[in-house]
Every structure is written in structure tokens, then in C-alpha cells.
Amino acid sequence: MTLLRSESKAHLHFVGMIPDRRYVGNPKILAHGWVPVHEYAVRLSTWNWDVYIAPLTDSRFNRAKSGIKAYEAGALKIPCLMSDVQPFREFTCHDKELEWLLCSKPQEWLEKCRELVRDRGLRERLGIKCYEVVREHYSMEKKAAVWHEIYNSVVKQ
């Protein structure tokens, strides 16, 4: 809320739900309802966001998740502020500059988000770097052969 009050250009969008009823009715907070899976990629590309935010608590369950939010943002050339936990550490290890996107303290989230809101050049540079990481390390073209090899090794046994 601090950022929304201090930055006239800042808006917050939730997909699926608003996690806190205090936010309902705030004109700077939008909720996009649940999106059917087959529509998600198209809808995502139409929301024209400048920054993704992907907070996760550091738990055993969350460490087993994929970095899907970072991949989605990167595919759209949008920087993603992420919790400093796996799977996001793995995503940022491919480019040292992307480690700046990892956050662990509330003040760090606020300061980095504010910087991204104010600095279009920073957003664009980090967004392109995220895109390059997704293209090089997480795209279907790069992963299909690996998955095919694993599949074949399991099926042949």
C-alpha cells in the first residue's frame, strides 16, 4: 500500500483473487478473476504489466515448485521481483544481474519495486535479460530433447 500511495503510476493486479478484503474497492487494485487454463497465456499477454511480483515463503513445499512466474514474466520481457528462495535462485543463477530481482526483506521489496516503477530503462533491461534466460534455459525447444531422453529411458525399462 505504501508504494501505491506514493507512486501515482503504480497499480496492483491480482489474478484469481484478492488475498485481503481490505483491498476491495481500492481503485489502484484490480482483481482478474480465475482464468481458464486454455485462456491463460493469451490473457496474460494482454494485461500489459510492467513488473511481476512473485513472493513465496521459504518452505519445503515451495522449494519444490517451479519458477513458472519468472518464466511467464521473462517470456513477455517483463522483470519479475522474486522471493530469494528456490526455484527463483535457480532462475537468476543464469545471469548475475538478475540476482538483483531477488528479495528477502519487506523493505527490499518496496525499494526495488519503487525503482522498477520509476526507471523504465531498468525495467526494459532486466526484462530482456529475463527473456534471454527463459529462451536459453527454459524454452520448449531447449527442454524437449531432455524430456524425450528421460521418457525413453523410463519406457525402455
N, C-alpha and C positions, 0 to 999 in steps of 0.2 A: 504494500500500500504506500510505503514511503516513496518509492520510485514513481508510482502513478500520480501522486500528489505533486512531486517536484518536477516531473518532465511532462510538458504539455503534449508531446508527441507519443508518449508511451500508452499502450493499451495492453491488456492481458486477455488471452483467449484460452479457454479450456475446451478440450474435446472429450465428450462423453458425459461430463458432469462438472458442476462447480462443487469443490470439496468443502466449502464452508458457506453456510446460508447467509452470513454477514455480507457476502459479496453480491448477492442477488439484488438487482435494481441499480447497481453502480453502472453509469453509462460508459465507463472506461474498461469494464469487464464484460466479455462476451462468452457465452457458452454455446458451443456447437454440439448438438445432441449426438447420440450414438450414431455412428456411420456404419452402414453395412459393409462388410469386408470387401465385396466386389466394387464398391464405390470409393473406398478409402484413398487410393493413390490419386485418383482424379481430383477428389475434393481437396486433398492436401495441397496439391499444386495450385489450387485456385485461391487459397486463403492469403497468399502474398505476405507471409510473415517475414520479419527481418531477423529475428533471433528465436531459436528454440531454447527451451529450458527443460532439462531432464534431471530432476532431483531423485535420488534413490538413497535410502538409508543403507548403511553398510551392514548387511546381514548375509547369512549363508545362502538364503533363498535368492536374494538379489545378486549376489556374486555369480550365481549360476545362470542369470539371464543373458540375453544377447544385448548388443548395443544398438538395437533397432532404431531408437530415437536419433542417435548420432548418424546412422546410415541414411535414414529418411531425410534429415536435415542436409547432410552432405550431398545427397543426390540432387537436392534443389539449390545447392550452392549457398546454404544458409548456415552460419555458425551456430553451434549448439553449446550452451553452457551446461556442464555436466557435473554431477557429484564425483568427487575424487574416489571412486570405487571401481572394481571390476564390474562390468565389462568396459567401462569407459576408459580406463587406463590403457587397456589393450588398443583401443581405437586411436588414442593420442600418441602412442609409442611410435607410430609410423612417421610422425613429423614433430620434431621438438617444439616448434612454435605452437602447436595445438595444445600442448600441456597447459598453456595459459587458460584454456577453457575449463579446466578442472577447478572445482570449488569445494571447499570443505567447511567454511565458517559463514554464518549469515551475512556478516559484513562484507565478506569477499564476494558473495553472490550479488549483493546490492551494488558494490563498486564496479564490478565487471559488467553487470547488466547496464548500469548507467553509462559506462564508457562505450559499450556497443550501441546504445541508443543514440548517443551524441556523435559518434565517429563512423560515418558511412564507409570511409576508406578502410577502416579496421574490419568492419563487418564484411565488406566485399573481399578483402584479402584472406581473412580466415575462412569465409565461405568457400572460396576457390580451393584453398588448401584442404578443407573437409571433402570437397567434391573429388579432388585428386586422390585422397586416401580411399574413399569409397570405390572409385573407379579401379584403382590399382589393387586393392586388397579384399574388397567385399562384393564385387560385381558378379553376376551370374557367369559371365564369360570366364572369369578367373576361377570361380569355385566349382563349376560344373564338372571339370575333369577330375578334381579331387573327390567330389561326391560319387562320381561314376566309378572310380577306382575302389573306393570304400564299399560301395554297393556290390561290385563284382567280387570282391574278396569275401564278403559275407555270403553271397548267394552260392558261390562255388564250393563252399564248405558244406 
